[in-house]
């Protein structure tokens, strides 16, 4: 496993992280097995959220840490706040942010969080109020670093203007099958003509967030790195929907002597933005397979061949 040193942030974090979105659906024993498999694969960064399983995911993870006797200072724990699932709203108010962190600390059984992210944009957020919450959490030692998820550049600019802490992370969807972060860059200044090969030409709906994050030294954490759509499932083995992609993944998997999942993760890691993909599997075997993507250096030719293997993509 390779490790990242974040400018003005944590050092020595694994370039692949484990996301605990599904952990609340598993028993304490099963959750502990997943965490143990992650540690054995070299993963030391774990992502959670207050709304995952309405807190059950954090409870399971906290129990796993205790059960496995993992030293707190040896790992990095990140959680996300801002989604009020019980009341069907987003909430970045000072009170909700602080109370959410307090709840996470209790469920996780830890005195501090390494990172807290604002979980999806609250359309009514007041940047100054967020700053008050961050200052309170930072000065109390309960949170070391901060970031966001699914935020566009101007939202981050507006927020950062009021903050005393630097935004270090942004969670965004990205995989070899979901490439909206880079599609509009390649097809810039292209015109949709109705011809089949131009059907994939996208509008720039993300505000150039990839380039913005690179300029501001914000680490992108791709979520669902092995999936397509919002809840479409994995593209691995989906030969009817992604025949050429799976064929190419299998070819490279054979070349590098790793599972196809590792190649899909290596494709993300090959990008010079130094992203940190979040694995969402709760299967210890699949987790170990995907983690093998760290350390594989795909060639430029191989990277482009994977990108172009999805239907509708072409070099203009």
PEDASUL-V941334 format. One record per residue. N is the residue number from 0. RES is the residue in one small letter. PHI is phi in degrees with one decimal (NA if undefined). PSI is psi in degrees with one decimal (NA if undefined). Layout:
BEGIN
N;RES;PHI;PSI / N;RES;PHI;PSI
END
This chain:
BEGIN
0;x;NA;133.1 / 1;x;-92.5;160.4 / 2;x;-130.6;152.3 / 3;x;-110.9;145.1 / 4;x;-113.4;111.4 / 5;x;-84.6;125.5 / 6;x;-59.3;125.2 / 7;x;63.3;20.2 / 8;x;-139.3;-158.3 / 9;x;-68.8;150.9 / 10;x;-115.2;148.2 / 11;x;75.4;31.2 / 12;x;-90.8;140.9 / 13;x;-63.1;140.4 / 14;x;-73.7;-7.0 / 15;x;-122.3;134.5 / 16;x;-118.2;161.8 / 17;x;-104.1;125.0 / 18;x;-96.8;135.7 / 19;x;-100.8;23.9 / 20;x;-51.1;-44.0 / 21;x;-92.4;-4.0 / 22;x;-61.7;-29.0 / 23;x;-65.9;-15.5 / 24;x;-88.3;0.9 / 25;x;-116.5;161.3 / 26;x;-73.1;167.0 / 27;x;-61.1;-39.4 / 28;x;-65.6;-43.8 / 29;x;-64.9;-41.2 / 30;x;-62.3;-41.2 / 31;x;-64.2;-36.1 / 32;x;-65.0;-38.1 / 33;x;-67.3;-46.4 / 34;x;-62.0;-41.0 / 35;x;-63.5;-40.7 / 36;x;-64.2;-37.4 / 37;x;-64.3;-46.4 / 38;x;-60.2;-43.7 / 39;x;-65.5;-25.5 / 40;x;-85.2;-2.3 / 41;x;96.5;2.9 / 42;x;-78.0;128.8 / 43;x;-127.1;8.8 / 44;x;-119.9;126.5 / 45;x;-128.1;130.3 / 46;x;-108.4;135.2 / 47;x;-138.4;-173.7 / 48;x;-162.0;148.2 / 49;x;-57.8;-37.4 / 50;x;-83.8;-7.7 / 51;x;-68.5;111.2 / 52;x;62.2;24.6 / 53;x;52.5;42.6 / 54;x;97.9;-14.7 / 55;x;-66.4;-33.6 / 56;x;-62.8;-43.4 / 57;x;-65.4;-38.4 / 58;x;-62.9;-44.7 / 59;x;-62.8;-42.9 / 60;x;-65.6;-43.2 / 61;x;-61.0;-39.2 / 62;x;-66.4;-38.5 / 63;x;-62.4;-41.3 / 64;x;-60.0;-41.8 / 65;x;-70.5;-42.8 / 66;x;-63.8;-39.2 / 67;x;-87.5;-4.6 / 68;x;56.4;44.8 / 69;x;-81.4;130.2 / 70;x;-69.7;126.4 / 71;x;-56.6;-39.6 / 72;x;-73.2;-8.1 / 73;x;-88.0;-9.9 / 74;x;-129.8;166.3 / 75;x;-118.6;126.6 / 76;x;-113.9;126.6 / 77;x;-120.1;139.2 / 78;x;-136.9;164.2 / 79;x;-122.1;142.6 / 80;x;-130.6;160.5 / 81;x;122.7;-11.4 / 82;x;-104.1;117.2 / 83;x;-96.4;82.9 / 84;x;-63.9;-32.0 / 85;x;-66.3;-29.7 / 86;x;-115.1;6.4 / 87;x;64.1;48.1 / 88;x;-153.8;162.6 / 89;x;-96.4;146.2 / 90;x;-149.1;107.3 / 91;x;-106.9;27.3 / 92;x;-70.1;155.7 / 93;x;-56.6;-47.0 / 94;x;-62.6;-44.0 / 95;x;-68.3;-40.4 / 96;x;-61.9;-49.8 / 97;x;-64.9;-45.7 / 98;x;-63.5;-37.1 / 99;x;-64.3;-42.8 / 100;x;-63.9;-41.5 / 101;x;-60.0;-41.2 / 102;x;-65.4;-40.3 / 103;x;-62.8;-44.1 / 104;x;-59.4;-40.8 / 105;x;-67.0;-46.0 / 106;x;-68.5;-35.7 / 107;x;-81.4;-17.1 / 108;x;70.4;39.4 / 109;x;-133.5;158.5 / 110;x;-89.5;-13.4 / 111;x;-153.4;158.7 / 112;x;-110.7;138.1 / 113;x;-70.2;-39.9 / 114;x;-140.9;140.2 / 115;x;-124.6;130.5 / 116;x;-112.0;145.9 / 117;x;-79.6;124.6 / 118;x;-92.5;97.8 / 119;x;66.8;151.4 / 120;x;-72.6;130.2 / 121;x;-86.2;115.9 / 122;x;-65.6;-13.0 / 123;x;-110.7;20.5 / 124;x;-70.6;144.0 / 125;x;-111.0;113.7 / 126;x;-59.5;-36.7 / 127;x;-66.3;-35.7 / 128;x;-70.8;-38.2 / 129;x;-61.3;-41.4 / 130;x;-60.9;-38.4 / 131;x;-62.2;-43.1 / 132;x;-64.3;-45.8 / 133;x;-62.6;-42.9 / 134;x;-60.2;-43.7 / 135;x;-62.8;-43.7 / 136;x;-70.6;-37.3 / 137;x;-71.2;-48.0 / 138;x;-67.4;-26.7 / 139;x;-80.5;-9.8 / 140;x;81.2;10.6 / 141;x;-83.9;-20.4 / 142;x;-140.3;132.5 / 143;x;-91.7;-42.8 / 144;x;-137.1;162.9 / 145;x;-136.1;161.0 / 146;x;-167.0;-164.7 / 147;x;-140.9;177.2 / 148;x;-141.2;139.1 / 149;x;57.1;40.0 / 150;x;-110.2;141.7 / 151;x;-83.8;163.1 / 152;x;-54.5;-48.0 / 153;x;-68.4;-28.8 / 154;x;-67.0;-39.6 / 155;x;-68.4;-37.6 / 156;x;-62.1;-45.7 / 157;x;-61.5;-42.9 / 158;x;-68.4;-46.4 / 159;x;-62.5;-29.8 / 160;x;-57.6;-32.3 / 161;x;-95.7;-14.4 / 162;x;-85.1;147.5 / 163;x;-94.4;-10.2 / 164;x;-111.5;148.0 / 165;x;-82.2;138.3 / 166;x;-75.0;123.9 / 167;x;-111.8;-20.1 / 168;x;-136.2;152.7 / 169;x;-144.3;117.7 / 170;x;-85.3;125.9 / 171;x;-140.5;150.4 / 172;x;-74.2;132.4 / 173;x;-164.6;130.4 / 174;x;-159.1;173.9 / 175;x;-65.6;-19.3 / 176;x;-98.1;-13.2 / 177;x;-127.6;88.2 / 178;x;-113.1;29.2 / 179;x;-60.6;-23.3 / 180;x;-64.1;-27.6 / 181;x;-116.8;-16.6 / 182;x;-58.4;-48.6 / 183;x;-68.4;-18.6 / 184;x;-71.8;-46.4 / 185;x;-66.0;-40.3 / 186;x;-98.2;22.0 / 187;x;-56.5;134.1 / 188;x;69.2;20.3 / 189;x;-96.1;151.7 / 190;x;-111.4;133.0 / 191;x;-72.7;125.4 / 192;x;-114.7;-6.1 / 193;x;90.8;-8.5 / 194;x;-73.2;142.5 / 195;x;-53.0;-42.2 / 196;x;-69.0;-15.2 / 197;x;-99.2;4.2 / 198;x;-61.6;-25.5 / 199;x;-84.1;-6.2 / 200;x;-60.1;119.4 / 201;x;-97.1;159.2 / 202;x;-85.9;153.5 / 203;x;-82.5;87.8 / 204;x;-95.9;-6.9 / 205;x;-102.1;2.7 / 206;x;67.7;30.4 / 207;x;57.3;42.0 / 208;x;-65.1;-31.5 / 209;x;-62.5;-51.2 / 210;x;-66.3;-36.2 / 211;x;-60.8;-46.8 / 212;x;-63.5;-36.0 / 213;x;-67.2;-39.9 / 214;x;-64.9;-34.6 / 215;x;-98.1;8.5 / 216;x;55.7;43.3 / 217;x;-101.7;123.5 / 218;x;-80.3;124.8 / 219;x;-84.4;131.5 / 220;x;-110.3;96.5 / 221;x;-65.3;125.7 / 222;x;-99.4;155.7 / 223;x;52.3;54.2 / 224;x;-70.9;-8.6 / 225;x;-120.3;20.0 / 226;x;-125.0;169.2 / 227;x;-127.8;150.4 / 228;x;68.5;-177.8 / 229;x;-75.3;-42.8 / 230;x;-137.1;38.5 / 231;x;-78.0;-14.8 / 232;x;92.0;-178.4 / 233;x;-77.0;147.3 / 234;x;-87.9;-10.8 / 235;x;-65.8;124.7 / 236;x;80.4;-4.3 / 237;x;-82.3;76.6 / 238;x;-77.2;-20.0 / 239;x;-75.1;-40.1 / 240;x;-85.9;-34.9 / 241;x;-132.4;62.9 / 242;x;-64.9;-48.7 / 243;x;-69.4;-38.1 / 244;x;-62.2;-46.7 / 245;x;-67.7;-34.9 / 246;x;-62.5;-44.5 / 247;x;-67.8;-39.6 / 248;x;-60.6;-42.5 / 249;x;-65.4;-39.9 / 250;x;-61.9;-45.3 / 251;x;-73.0;-32.2 / 252;x;-62.1;-40.2 / 253;x;-66.8;-40.4 / 254;x;-62.8;-45.8 / 255;x;-91.8;-1.5 / 256;x;58.3;48.6 / 257;x;-138.6;166.6 / 258;x;-67.8;158.9 / 259;x;-59.4;-33.8 / 260;x;-60.3;-36.9 / 261;x;-65.1;-36.3 / 262;x;-66.8;-40.6 / 263;x;-63.5;-36.6 / 264;x;-72.4;-40.3 / 265;x;-61.9;-32.0 / 266;x;-61.4;-41.0 / 267;x;-67.2;-44.9 / 268;x;-68.1;-21.0 / 269;x;-68.4;-21.8 / 270;x;-68.4;135.8 / 271;x;-67.8;-1.4 / 272;x;-73.6;-8.8 / 273;x;55.9;58.2 / 274;x;-75.3;165.1 / 275;x;-127.4;87.3 / 276;x;-63.6;145.3 / 277;x;-104.8;112.6 / 278;x;-76.7;132.9 / 279;x;-107.9;-1.4 / 280;x;-69.5;145.2 / 281;x;-108.7;14.2 / 282;x;-97.4;114.2 / 283;x;-55.3;-36.7 / 284;x;-68.2;-48.2 / 285;x;-62.8;-36.1 / 286;x;-61.3;-48.2 / 287;x;-63.1;-37.3 / 288;x;-64.2;-46.4 / 289;x;-66.0;-36.6 / 290;x;-63.4;-20.7 / 291;x;-68.5;-8.0 / 292;x;-66.4;-24.6 / 293;x;-69.8;128.7 / 294;x;100.1;-10.5 / 295;x;-90.5;121.5 / 296;x;-105.2;93.5 / 297;x;-65.7;145.1 / 298;x;-75.5;164.7 / 299;x;-59.1;-40.8 / 300;x;-60.8;-44.9 / 301;x;-66.0;-40.2 / 302;x;-61.2;-47.3 / 303;x;-68.0;-35.0 / 304;x;-64.7;-35.4 / 305;x;-69.9;-44.4 / 306;x;-58.9;-45.2 / 307;x;-78.9;-5.7 / 308;x;-80.3;-7.3 / 309;x;-89.1;139.4 / 310;x;-55.3;134.4 / 311;x;95.7;-11.3 / 312;x;-92.2;145.1 / 313;x;-156.7;163.2 / 314;x;-90.4;117.6 / 315;x;-70.4;NA
END
